[in-house]
Amino acid sequence: MAAMDTDHQDAARGDTSADAQTSYEGASARIEEIIRRLDSGEAGLRETLALVREGRGLIEYCAAELEAVGQGLEQLRLDELVTRLQDDATAAARRADPERAV
């Protein structure tokens, strides 16, 4: 029970685990913990405020991570498209002038 109290004291101070600060998965897990604690109705007023603040920060972090991954995927799709277009152009040029084909 003392460990649980320590966790809640950490949350009330706005402390988050190193894992939650360094990975999307860790942040998501911490958000779930926060939701469970808030849903339990056991958090006091100050702890509730601290948990909501922490949760908001984690949600913003997760949103930024998702945006970065989305941009990375979009870049990969664009790179693949450019490669396909270049390959198509090369193939068309070879068909148009078979003697120049390498």
Number of C-alpha atoms within 10 A of each C-alpha: 6 7 8 9 10 11 15 20 14 16 22 21 15 17 15 17 13 10 13 17 15 11 14 19 13 18 23 17 14 20 22 13 14 20 14 11 16 17 10 9 9 10 16 11 10 11 20 19 17 22 26 19 15 21 23 13 15 21 16 12 19 19 13 13 14 13 12 12 12 12 12 12 12 12 12 12 12 12 12 12 12 12 12 12 12 12 12 12 12 13 14 12 13 14 12 11 10 11 8 9 11 5
